[in-house]
Protein backbone atom coordinates (compact mmCIF):
# COMPACT_ATOMS: atom_id res chain seq x y z
CA UNK A 1 0.00 0.00 0.00
CA UNK A 2 1.40 3.43 -0.87
CA UNK A 3 2.21 5.91 1.89
CA UNK A 4 -0.54 8.35 0.78
CA UNK A 5 -3.19 5.60 0.71
CA UNK A 6 -2.04 4.33 4.09
CA UNK A 7 -2.20 7.87 5.52
CA UNK A 8 -5.72 8.40 4.16
CA UNK A 9 -6.86 4.99 5.45
CA UNK A 10 -5.33 5.68 8.88
CA UNK A 11 -7.01 9.10 9.06
CA UNK A 12 -10.41 7.67 8.08
CA UNK A 13 -10.04 4.82 10.57
CA UNK A 14 -9.19 7.30 13.33
CA UNK A 15 -12.18 9.54 12.51
CA UNK A 16 -14.48 6.51 12.36
CA UNK A 17 -13.21 5.16 15.69
CA UNK A 18 -13.44 8.55 17.41
CA UNK A 19 -17.00 9.06 16.24
CA UNK A 20 -18.00 5.89 18.05
CA UNK A 21 -15.73 5.90 21.06
CA UNK A 22 -16.69 9.42 22.14
CA UNK A 23 -20.38 9.38 21.26
CA UNK A 24 -22.12 9.86 24.61
CA UNK A 25 -25.14 7.82 25.59
CA UNK A 26 -28.15 9.61 27.08
CA UNK A 27 -28.28 6.97 29.79
CA UNK A 28 -27.30 3.37 30.15
CA UNK A 29 -29.87 2.27 32.75
CA UNK A 30 -33.22 3.62 31.64
CA UNK A 31 -34.91 2.62 28.43
CA UNK A 32 -38.19 3.57 26.80
CA UNK A 33 -41.01 1.85 28.67
CA UNK A 34 -39.21 1.92 32.03
CA UNK A 35 -40.53 3.72 35.11
CA UNK A 36 -38.92 7.14 35.58
CA UNK A 37 -37.33 7.49 39.04
CA UNK A 38 -38.61 10.00 41.57
CA UNK A 39 -36.97 13.39 41.18
CA UNK A 40 -34.48 14.16 43.95
CA UNK A 41 -33.42 17.63 42.93
CA UNK A 42 -33.55 20.86 44.91
CA UNK A 43 -35.93 23.68 44.00
CA UNK A 44 -34.41 26.25 41.68
CA UNK A 45 -34.13 29.57 43.55
CA UNK A 46 -37.05 31.81 42.65
CA UNK A 47 -38.90 29.14 40.66
CA UNK A 48 -42.05 27.27 41.66
CA UNK A 49 -41.40 23.96 43.44
CA UNK A 50 -41.73 20.87 41.28
CA UNK A 51 -44.43 18.48 42.50
CA UNK A 52 -42.80 15.11 41.76
CA UNK A 53 -45.92 13.10 42.67
CA UNK A 54 -48.02 15.13 40.23
CA UNK A 55 -45.42 14.62 37.51
CA UNK A 56 -45.59 10.86 37.78
CA UNK A 57 -49.38 10.84 37.29
CA UNK A 58 -49.57 13.32 34.41
CA UNK A 59 -50.47 12.16 30.92
CA UNK A 60 -47.55 13.98 29.24
CA UNK A 61 -44.42 15.25 31.00
CA UNK A 62 -41.08 16.42 29.64
CA UNK A 63 -38.18 16.32 32.09
CA UNK A 64 -35.29 18.22 30.57
CA UNK A 65 -31.72 18.29 31.90
CA UNK A 66 -29.79 21.38 30.81
CA UNK A 67 -26.72 23.49 31.64
CA UNK A 68 -25.64 27.07 31.03
CA UNK A 69 -22.50 25.95 29.16
CA UNK A 70 -24.57 23.84 26.74
CA UNK A 71 -24.82 25.45 23.31
CA UNK A 72 -27.79 23.34 22.12
CA UNK A 73 -29.65 24.33 25.32
CA UNK A 74 -29.74 27.91 23.98
CA UNK A 75 -31.99 26.63 21.19
CA UNK A 76 -33.82 23.94 23.13
CA UNK A 77 -35.04 25.90 26.17
CA UNK A 78 -36.88 28.56 24.11
CA UNK A 79 -38.38 25.77 21.96
CA UNK A 80 -39.58 23.91 25.07
CA UNK A 81 -40.92 27.17 26.48
CA UNK A 82 -42.98 27.69 23.31
CA UNK A 83 -44.36 24.15 23.67
CA UNK A 84 -45.11 24.84 27.34
CA UNK A 85 -47.15 27.90 26.40
CA UNK A 86 -48.93 26.11 23.54
CA UNK A 87 -49.87 23.04 25.62
CA UNK A 88 -50.30 24.69 29.01
CA UNK A 89 -52.57 22.60 31.19
CA UNK A 90 -52.07 19.53 28.97
CA UNK A 91 -48.30 19.00 29.12
CA UNK A 92 -46.00 19.49 32.11
CA UNK A 93 -42.43 20.52 31.42
CA UNK A 94 -39.73 20.62 34.08
CA UNK A 95 -36.21 21.85 33.47
CA UNK A 96 -33.47 20.49 35.69
CA UNK A 97 -30.27 22.50 35.76
CA UNK A 98 -26.98 20.71 36.36
CA UNK A 99 -24.54 23.63 36.61
CA UNK A 100 -21.92 23.54 39.37
CA UNK A 101 -22.61 27.22 40.06
CA UNK A 102 -26.27 28.24 40.32
CA UNK A 103 -25.32 31.82 39.43
CA UNK A 104 -24.26 30.69 35.96
CA UNK A 105 -27.71 29.15 35.49
CA UNK A 106 -29.42 32.31 36.73
CA UNK A 107 -27.38 34.40 34.30
CA UNK A 108 -28.26 32.02 31.45
CA UNK A 109 -31.97 32.29 32.29
CA UNK A 110 -31.87 36.09 32.12
CA UNK A 111 -31.09 35.68 28.43
CA UNK A 112 -33.05 32.46 27.76
CA UNK A 113 -35.91 32.70 30.24
CA UNK A 114 -38.57 30.04 30.61
CA UNK A 115 -42.01 29.96 32.21
CA UNK A 116 -42.06 26.27 33.14
CA UNK A 117 -40.95 24.95 36.56
CA UNK A 118 -37.25 24.46 37.23
CA UNK A 119 -35.22 22.37 39.65
CA UNK A 120 -31.52 22.25 40.49
CA UNK A 121 -29.49 19.04 40.54
CA UNK A 122 -26.79 20.58 42.72
CA UNK A 123 -25.12 17.34 43.76
CA UNK A 124 -25.74 15.64 40.39
CA UNK A 125 -27.83 12.92 42.03
CA UNK A 126 -30.28 12.70 39.13
CA UNK A 127 -27.59 13.00 36.46
CA UNK A 128 -25.63 10.18 38.11
CA UNK A 129 -28.71 8.01 38.70
CA UNK A 130 -29.81 8.39 35.09
CA UNK A 131 -26.21 8.25 33.80
CA UNK A 132 -26.73 11.33 31.66
CA UNK A 133 -23.66 12.40 29.74
CA UNK A 134 -25.18 14.61 27.03
CA UNK A 135 -26.71 18.04 27.46
CA UNK A 136 -29.50 18.57 26.94
CA UNK A 137 -31.20 15.25 27.62
CA UNK A 138 -34.98 15.11 27.73
CA UNK A 139 -37.30 12.37 28.86
CA UNK A 140 -40.87 12.33 27.59
CA UNK A 141 -43.04 10.57 30.14
CA UNK A 142 -46.60 9.40 30.27
CA UNK A 143 -48.04 8.36 33.62
CA UNK A 144 -44.54 7.89 35.05
CA UNK A 145 -43.18 5.75 32.22
CA UNK A 146 -40.51 6.81 29.76
CA UNK A 147 -41.99 7.09 26.28
CA UNK A 148 -39.03 8.72 24.52
CA UNK A 149 -35.49 9.85 25.35
CA UNK A 150 -33.94 12.74 23.43
CA UNK A 151 -30.19 13.17 23.69
CA UNK A 152 -28.89 16.51 22.41
CA UNK A 153 -30.93 19.03 20.44
CA UNK A 154 -30.80 20.48 16.94
CA UNK A 155 -33.01 23.07 15.31
CA UNK A 156 -36.12 21.25 14.12
CA UNK A 157 -36.15 18.69 16.95
CA UNK A 158 -39.01 20.62 18.52
CA UNK A 159 -41.22 19.39 15.65
CA UNK A 160 -40.46 15.76 16.57
CA UNK A 161 -41.17 16.48 20.22
CA UNK A 162 -44.45 18.16 19.35
CA UNK A 163 -45.49 15.16 17.23
CA UNK A 164 -44.76 12.91 20.22
CA UNK A 165 -46.81 15.19 22.49
CA UNK A 166 -49.77 15.15 20.11
CA UNK A 167 -49.62 11.38 19.81
CA UNK A 168 -49.66 10.94 23.60
CA UNK A 169 -52.50 13.42 24.08
CA UNK A 170 -54.64 11.42 21.62
CA UNK A 171 -54.33 8.22 23.69
N, C-alpha and C positions, 0 to 999 in steps of 0.2 A: 504494500500500500504506500502511495506517495506521501511525503511529509504534509503537503497541503490538505490531502484527503483525510489523513489521520487527525490533523488539527481541527478540521471541520467536524469530523465524527466525534472527537473528544469534546468539543464545545457543545454540540447538540446533546450528547449524552449527559453532560454536566447540567445543562439547562433543564432537560427532561427530569433528571433525578432531583434537582432542587425544587422543581415545581410540585413534586409529590412529597418530598421529605419535609418541606416547610409549609405545606398546606394545612392550616389549623382546622380542627374539627370543632363544631359548635359544642358538642358534648359527647362523651363516650358512654355515659350511663343511661340517659333518658332517650327514649325513642318515641316516635309517634304512636299514640294509643296508650302510653303509660300515664299513670297518675302523676300530676305535677306536685312537687313537695310543698309544704306550707312555707310561706315566705317568712324569713327570719331577719329581715332588714330593719334598720332604724328609720323613723320618720325623717323626711327631708326637711330641714329647717324652713319654716314659713309655708310649707305645703300641707294640704289636708292629709290626715293619717289614712293609710291604706287599710281597708277592712279585709283581711286575708280570708276570713270565713265567707264573706259575701262573694269574693272573687271565685272561690272554688265551686259556688253554686250557680254562677252566672252562665247564660247560654253561650256568650262569646266574650272572651277576654284576651287581650294582648299584653304579655309581660315582656317588656323591652329592657335589656341591659345596655347601657351606654356610658360613654366617658367623654370628658371635655377635649381630650387629645385625639379623639377619633374623627378623622375627616369625613367618613361616610355618615356619621351621626349628625353632621351639619345639614345633610340633605334629609335624613330619615326622620329626625324629630319634628320638623315642620310638616312633613308628609303625614306622620302619625297624628299630629295635632289637627290637621285638616280632616282626617278620618274621624277623630274624636268629636269634632264639632258636627260633622255630617251625620254620625250615628249615635249622637248623645242620647242616653237613655236605653239604647239597644246594645251597645258594645262598651265594655269597660277597658280602658287602657291604663297601664301603670308603667311608669318609667323608673328603672332602678339604676342609680348612678353608682359607678365603681371607682371614682377618683380617689386617690390617696388624700388629697386636700380638698375639702368641701368648698373652699373659697374659689377654687378653679371651676368647679361645677356651677357655683352661683354666678360667676363672671360669664361663663358660657351661656347660661340661661338668660342673662340680660340681653344677649344678642339673638338667641334662638329660643325664645320663651315658649312655654307650653301651658295648656289649661287643664291637662289631665293630672291625676295624682302622681306624686313622686315619692320614692323611698331612697335610702342611702345604705349601700352595702359596705359600710366602713371597714369591717374586718374581713371582707371578701368571703363571708360564710356561704352565701348563695352561689357566688362564682365558683368557689371550690367544690361545693356540693354538686353543682350541675356540670362541673368541668368545662366551663366556658373559656375559650381562648381567643375568640374573635369578637370584635366590637364593630357594630352592634350585633347582638344576638336577640332574636325575638321568638317567643313561644306563643302560638295561637292555641288557646284552650277553649274547651266547651265542657261545662259541668265538671271541671277539675281534671279533665284528661287532655293530654297534648294531642292536638290535631295536626299541627304543622310547626316545624322549626325553621326559622330563617337565620342564616349565618351571613353577616355582612349586609350591605345595602348598596344598590345602584339606582340611579334615576330610572324610573319606570317600575321598580319593584312594588311601589304603592298600588299599582293596578292589580298585580297578582294578589296582594294582601286584601284588597277590596273585593276581588272575586271570591276569595276564601271566606270573607265575612258574609257576603251575600248568600253564599251556599249554605253556611251554618245557620243563618237567620231563617232560611226557608224550611229547615228541618223541624 
